[in-house]
């Protein structure tokens, strides 16, 4: 696993993981990626990095190459491996506004309750 400003999951890591599928060398891995190889790659990345990735069907359908997989899985891994960075939807618009995870929302003084 890389540290610092280097990508945690890049093309070399993906190629090495895909090479283990079919017991081949990384230079024997084709750039086009099929659904079984993608499933293998996701499982390998989850096991290697100790996370569970959550890619929806629409995103999975766009992954056709190793580079597509690196972009999609890399983004998921970055989010999963940096739990201190809240997702954008969790960031309050106002400093005093609660986040969704706090479970309660404050009504403004003049607003009527539903």
C-alpha positions as CSV (number, residue, x, y, z in Angstrom):
1,X,0.0,0.0,0.0
2,X,1.3,3.5,-0.9
3,X,1.6,6.3,1.5
4,X,1.9,10.1,1.3
5,X,0.8,11.9,-1.9
6,X,1.1,8.7,-4.0
7,X,-2.1,7.0,-5.1
8,X,-3.1,4.2,-2.8
9,X,-4.5,2.2,-5.6
10,X,-3.1,2.7,-9.1
11,X,-2.6,0.8,-12.4
12,X,0.4,-1.2,-11.1
13,X,-1.6,-2.5,-8.1
14,X,-4.7,-3.3,-10.3
15,X,-2.5,-5.1,-12.9
16,X,-0.9,-7.2,-10.2
17,X,-4.2,-8.1,-8.7
18,X,-5.7,-9.0,-12.1
19,X,-2.6,-11.1,-12.9
20,X,-3.4,-13.3,-9.9
21,X,-6.7,-14.1,-11.7
22,X,-5.6,-16.9,-14.0
23,X,-2.1,-17.1,-12.6
24,X,-0.4,-14.9,-15.2
25,X,2.1,-12.1,-15.2
26,X,1.0,-8.4,-15.1
27,X,2.2,-7.9,-18.7
28,X,-0.2,-10.7,-19.8
29,X,-3.2,-8.8,-18.5
30,X,-5.3,-7.2,-21.2
31,X,-6.4,-3.6,-20.8
32,X,-10.1,-4.6,-21.5
33,X,-11.7,-5.9,-18.3
34,X,-14.6,-8.3,-18.2
35,X,-17.2,-8.7,-15.5
36,X,-15.5,-11.7,-13.9
37,X,-12.2,-9.9,-13.8
38,X,-13.9,-6.9,-12.4
39,X,-15.5,-9.0,-9.7
40,X,-12.1,-10.5,-8.9
41,X,-10.5,-7.1,-8.8
42,X,-13.1,-5.7,-6.4
43,X,-12.7,-8.7,-4.1
44,X,-8.9,-8.5,-4.2
45,X,-9.0,-4.7,-3.4
46,X,-11.4,-5.2,-0.6
47,X,-9.3,-8.0,0.9
48,X,-6.0,-6.1,0.4
49,X,-7.2,-2.8,1.9
50,X,-9.6,-4.3,4.5
51,X,-12.6,-2.3,3.3
52,X,-15.9,-3.0,1.7
53,X,-16.5,-1.1,-1.6
54,X,-19.9,0.1,-2.7
55,X,-20.2,0.7,-6.4
56,X,-23.7,1.0,-7.8
57,X,-24.8,-0.9,-10.9
58,X,-24.6,2.3,-13.1
59,X,-21.0,2.9,-12.1
60,X,-20.1,-0.8,-12.6
61,X,-21.5,-0.7,-16.1
62,X,-19.1,2.1,-17.1
63,X,-16.0,0.1,-16.2
64,X,-14.6,-1.4,-19.3
65,X,-10.9,-1.0,-19.0
66,X,-8.2,-1.3,-16.3
67,X,-8.0,2.5,-16.2
68,X,-11.8,2.8,-15.7
69,X,-11.5,0.3,-12.8
70,X,-8.5,2.2,-11.2
71,X,-10.5,5.4,-11.3
72,X,-13.7,4.0,-9.8
73,X,-12.0,1.7,-7.2
74,X,-9.4,4.3,-6.4
75,X,-12.0,6.9,-5.6
76,X,-13.9,4.4,-3.4
77,X,-10.7,3.3,-1.6
78,X,-9.7,6.9,-0.9
79,X,-13.0,7.6,0.7
80,X,-13.0,4.3,2.7
81,X,-9.4,4.8,3.9
82,X,-10.0,8.4,4.9
83,X,-12.9,8.2,7.3
84,X,-12.0,11.5,8.9
85,X,-13.0,13.4,5.7
86,X,-16.8,13.6,5.7
87,X,-18.6,13.0,2.4
88,X,-19.7,16.3,0.8
89,X,-23.4,15.6,1.6
90,X,-22.5,15.3,5.3
91,X,-20.9,18.8,5.4
92,X,-23.3,21.4,6.8
93,X,-23.9,24.5,4.7
94,X,-23.8,26.7,7.8
95,X,-21.3,26.2,10.6
96,X,-24.2,26.0,13.2
97,X,-26.3,23.5,11.1
98,X,-26.2,19.9,12.2
99,X,-25.1,17.2,9.9
100,X,-27.3,14.4,8.8
101,X,-25.4,12.0,11.0
102,X,-26.3,14.0,14.1
103,X,-29.9,12.9,13.6
104,X,-31.7,16.2,14.6
105,X,-32.3,19.4,12.8
106,X,-33.0,22.7,14.3
107,X,-35.9,24.8,13.1
108,X,-35.3,28.5,12.6
109,X,-37.1,30.8,15.1
110,X,-40.0,31.8,12.9
111,X,-40.5,28.5,11.1
112,X,-43.5,26.4,11.8
113,X,-43.0,22.7,12.6
114,X,-44.5,20.3,10.1
